[in-house]
């Protein structure tokens, strides 16, 4: 497995901040295995680890300057999320991009994520609401530079922060892997987006953060549906309960 070009090395240092949103309490973001997981995850989303590619643990350990144990733990977690496939004889492979799975995942997100945003509006602390807004700090510069790794990291931090602020661990455990899978497809549409479109998307995300901070439960649901490009008629509204 070849090493990353120097210009892409910075993407390995970006922090997605998704580990503590997964419900796996032993996966503190400070742990080495969590850092390795997030680096592999980002490369899976960006396509640096291509669909169908075989993943060799030794090569990954060298690529991410990590121990074999951390790499194995990370691959085990990614396998649970369906982002890699572990087979007894052929080893570990990057999961293919499945359009049926994408559609089904989108339908699930359309139901779950607006509800999570509503819960976040009800339960988020000031610090959590600020973390949601701060996820896109520097977004204008990233859009101007068409910095795909940074924009992906911002997007993952944002959605993880909303899931965390919902205070519903069961929903967060479901939602985070769905977001990771969706991001793999979003990357393919990036090259066709103008700077203005990227800026508009960033502002939509910030609107969600503002409404959550205001405590407007219904407004947060609607704002998140706009981010997901979901019409109110497309989902059945669940009641937002504590």
Helices and strands as residue ranges (DSSP letters): G 6-13, G 19-21, H 32-46, E 54-55, H 57-63, H 68-81, E 84-87, E 91-94, H 99-123, H 126-134, H 139-145, H 148-165, H 169-190, H 195-214, H 217-228, G 232-234
